[in-house]
Amino acid sequence: MYFTGLKFKEMKKAKKYALDHGLTHVTDRHPTGFSDKGKYSGSEQEFGQFLKDFSQVYAEKTEGIAYLMLDDNQNAAPDSIFYSVEFEVMKNGGHVDKILQFPYNNGDGIDDPTTATKVYWEKPKYAPSYAKGQCGVHITHYQIPKGDDKYYLEAQLKDAYGFQIGHLDKTDATEPVDVFSALPSVLVITAAKPGSSEDPDSAPLQFAYGADSWSSDDERCKFGGYEDGNREGDCGFAC
């Protein structure tokens, strides 16, 4: 649940609603900055940046339907945290389907947001279903059992916000494998073939995404050693 355009007294009731319903809130500021029972404090500018950073994290974690407390006769100010930070993240992240708007109710208490029907924003059908930026792929790399000629991999693809957007179940990877996802291109993983001059267990994996290509021994990847017949690794790439 998000709010914008509230006056100080109205924000106090929004805070009370949050407390009564077990929600997290960030609305308090010490007269000389923000503080937590004297443990730390900072300037008003630092508090403002803290609000933006905190709000961005929660917007990144929002999925499905979000709720916005905003009166019908108001518009979200372009420089408000909601419009400039939270709305931008939810709109571009691909994980929020719609934002429903409900009024403040003239100070008589906060309406149940789940009863809201007015659509503030809805994701277009053609909108991307992933957050652009730096995506990641997690690999489970299986050793070839003695006497076997099969080579297996598992993969999970995550977008820039860490949401899973594709996966590859344990698959025979003696030939290049395609990992399909919400991304516009397919991630292709190629491993050394059993019986080749390279040891498949120790040879680097090769990755290709669009015009980008790299191997598992590049600095953008980090792989551990084998344990219980497999090893885990992660790589990042621009998406």
KAVEN-V300720 format. One record per residue. N is the residue number from 0. PHI is phi in whole degrees, -180 to 180 (* if undefined). D_FIRST is the distance of its C-alpha to the first C-alpha in Angstrom with 2 decimals. Layout:
# KAVEN-V300720
N_PHI_D_FIRST + N_PHI_D_FIRST
This chain:
# KAVEN-V300720
0_*_0.00 + 1_-123_3.80 + 2_-143_6.97 + 3_-158_10.60 + 4_77_14.01 + 5_-89_13.85 + 6_-80_17.15 + 7_-57_17.86 + 8_-64_18.25 + 9_-68_15.05 + 10_-64_13.21 + 11_-63_15.13 + 12_-73_13.82 + 13_-65_10.16 + 14_-63_11.47 + 15_-61_13.39 + 16_-59_10.67 + 17_-62_9.12 + 18_-64_12.77 + 19_-67_13.68 + 20_-111_11.28 + 21_68_12.09 + 22_-97_8.95 + 23_-80_9.94 + 24_-140_9.94 + 25_-134_12.28 + 26_-134_13.66 + 27_-85_17.25 + 28_-143_20.27 + 29_-65_23.88 + 30_-53_26.24 + 31_-110_27.90 + 32_145_25.04 + 33_-107_22.55 + 34_-150_23.89 + 35_-133_23.43 + 36_52_26.11 + 37_79_28.67 + 38_-74_28.35 + 39_-156_27.50 + 40_-151_26.85 + 41_-157_26.67 + 42_-76_26.99 + 43_-63_24.52 + 44_-64_24.70 + 45_-65_23.95 + 46_-64_20.95 + 47_-61_19.65 + 48_-69_20.22 + 49_-60_18.62 + 50_-60_15.33 + 51_-64_15.64 + 52_-64_16.70 + 53_-63_14.07 + 54_-64_11.27 + 55_-63_13.32 + 56_-60_13.61 + 57_-67_10.00 + 58_-65_9.86 + 59_-65_13.13 + 60_-90_12.06 + 61_-77_9.38 + 62_-134_11.41 + 63_75_11.93 + 64_-107_9.37 + 65_-110_6.04 + 66_-122_4.64 + 67_-120_5.86 + 68_-85_7.43 + 69_-157_10.92 + 70_-64_14.25 + 71_-61_16.47 + 72_-92_19.16 + 73_-116_17.26 + 74_-121_16.81 + 75_-70_14.78 + 76_-65_17.51 + 77_-58_18.86 + 78_-95_19.03 + 79_-72_15.54 + 80_-62_13.58 + 81_-61_10.89 + 82_-73_13.85 + 83_-86_16.28 + 84_-121_14.43 + 85_-64_10.93 + 86_-64_11.84 + 87_-62_15.27 + 88_-66_14.37 + 89_-67_12.25 + 90_-67_14.95 + 91_-95_17.81 + 92_-75_16.83 + 93_85_17.56 + 94_-108_15.15 + 95_-102_12.42 + 96_-83_14.14 + 97_-160_12.26 + 98_-120_9.41 + 99_-99_9.51 + 100_-104_9.75 + 101_-139_10.24 + 102_-78_12.34 + 103_-73_12.41 + 104_75_15.37 + 105_56_18.01 + 106_80_17.31 + 107_-87_18.28 + 108_122_15.16 + 109_-98_11.63 + 110_-66_11.79 + 111_-67_10.54 + 112_-63_7.71 + 113_-72_9.69 + 114_-91_12.58 + 115_-66_11.50 + 116_-126_14.25 + 117_-74_14.39 + 118_-89_13.95 + 119_-80_12.93 + 120_-158_14.08 + 121_-136_15.61 + 122_-65_17.34 + 123_-65_21.08 + 124_-62_23.35 + 125_-93_25.20 + 126_-68_22.33 + 127_-64_22.94 + 128_-103_21.46 + 129_-152_21.62 + 130_-89_20.72 + 131_-74_23.90 + 132_139_25.60 + 133_-108_27.25 + 134_-88_27.22 + 135_-140_28.90 + 136_-128_31.21 + 137_-105_31.99 + 138_-116_35.51 + 139_-109_37.36 + 140_-112_41.02 + 141_-93_43.58 + 142_-69_47.16 + 143_-82_49.88 + 144_-63_51.67 + 145_-58_55.41 + 146_81_57.29 + 147_-110_54.25 + 148_-118_53.67 + 149_-99_50.04 + 150_-126_47.31 + 151_-121_43.69 + 152_-137_40.30 + 153_-126_36.64 + 154_-146_33.86 + 155_-130_30.07 + 156_-104_28.44 + 157_-129_25.13 + 158_-85_23.44 + 159_-65_22.64 + 160_-97_19.31 + 161_88_21.23 + 162_-83_20.24 + 163_-71_23.36 + 164_-123_24.54 + 165_-179_28.07 + 166_-155_30.62 + 167_-127_34.33 + 168_-67_35.69 + 169_-52_38.89 + 170_-134_41.22 + 171_-63_44.84 + 172_-116_44.74 + 173_-69_48.47 + 174_-120_47.63 + 175_-53_44.72 + 176_-116_41.46 + 177_-100_38.64 + 178_-111_35.00 + 179_-88_32.96 + 180_-161_29.25 + 181_-74_26.66 + 182_-68_28.59 + 183_-71_31.03 + 184_-118_33.99 + 185_-93_35.31 + 186_-86_35.72 + 187_-110_39.34 + 188_-116_40.57 + 189_-123_44.32 + 190_-115_46.14 + 191_-63_49.84 + 192_-80_51.82 + 193_-57_53.69 + 194_90_57.35 + 195_-81_56.75 + 196_-69_58.05 + 197_-96_54.68 + 198_-78_53.44 + 199_-58_50.24 + 200_-71_48.92 + 201_-112_49.23 + 202_-68_49.12 + 203_-67_45.91 + 204_-78_43.57 + 205_-109_43.32 + 206_-121_40.08 + 207_-143_39.75 + 208_-136_36.74 + 209_60_37.85 + 210_-86_40.24 + 211_-91_39.00 + 212_-148_40.94 + 213_-163_41.28 + 214_-126_42.56 + 215_-70_41.25 + 216_-97_43.49 + 217_-73_41.85 + 218_-70_39.92 + 219_-79_36.64 + 220_-118_37.09 + 221_-143_37.44 + 222_-121_39.24 + 223_-91_40.43 + 224_-87_43.71 + 225_-70_44.59 + 226_-150_43.92 + 227_57_44.68 + 228_87_45.58 + 229_-153_42.58 + 230_-135_40.78 + 231_-112_37.22 + 232_-154_36.34 + 233_-135_33.62 + 234_-135_33.96 + 235_-114_31.82 + 236_-156_32.35 + 237_-73_31.05 + 238_-137_29.09
